Amino acid sequence: MSADEATDVCDVVVARPNGECLYKLHYTADGVIVCTVVGFWSIENAEAFLLDYGRFIRQVRHPARPLRILVDLTTSSVMTQALADRFAAAHRELFRTNDKRAYVVATSLQGMQQKRAASFGDTRVFPNSTDAYEWLVAGGVD
């Protein structure tokens, strides 16, 4: 099953004031959090997202299983250094070392940024969501 075919259990969708999507969070029937990030973000956007993301993670986290998260960055912009630093700090707060996170990127610069910012835990960068999703669900639920 690809991320595009995933079934939503509960969704969070946040739009910009002009109505364009800023980010989406949903939880699939396979137990994967799928996060889609759109456009350029300010620090204020990131702080609001991290509040929603933290609540969403607490809702779906199982105490005995690692999280599996697919972050689709293919429609987002490259991060500023301040954003990268903020996300790196948040990752240490939100995730456990055995959580699996797959980042789908459109450019090699995004890939380098994610490898640096998301260095905590079991993370990988992919060029497409199908490969990322397959890596996350390989072996089933721990």
Secondary structure by P-SEA (a helix, b strand, c coil): ccccccccccbbbbbcccccccccccccccbbbbbbbbccccaaaaaaaaaaaaaaaaacccccbbbbbbbbccccccccaaaaaaaaaaaaacccccbbbbbbbccaaaaaaaaaaacccbbbbbccaaaaaaaaaccccc
